[in-house]
Amino acid sequence: MNPEDIQEFSSKQPFEPFVIHLTDGRSFEVKHPDAIALGRRRAVVSNPGGEGGEFIHFAYRHVTSIDLLETSA
């Protein structure tokens, strides 16, 4: 993956929550566009899973897929 792939999801209007899946099996929900910061080689997700004050850093090469977050209507 590259930053542009994730940027497509994070800048979508209207925003739709999504999930980032990593090579180590972890997944992180992005429920707001301000909850992710994209750098040249790495991204940071804030508050994954609702745990306060937590930031997760990962390299784009570890992203296996990105899916829209299923929400109950």
C-alpha angles and dihedrals in degrees: 000000000000133000092263091061091056092039089061090061098039096049098043114130115246091028116239119197114245142186126232116209120203133204092250091060097257120131129196128199119221106200098168132033091236090058093079133057121193124210132177095273106003141041132209124213117197126211099002114191092005096287108146122243096003123138124188120201121197139165117242091237088069094058110104099176146343123219134181111257111250110234127192113240 
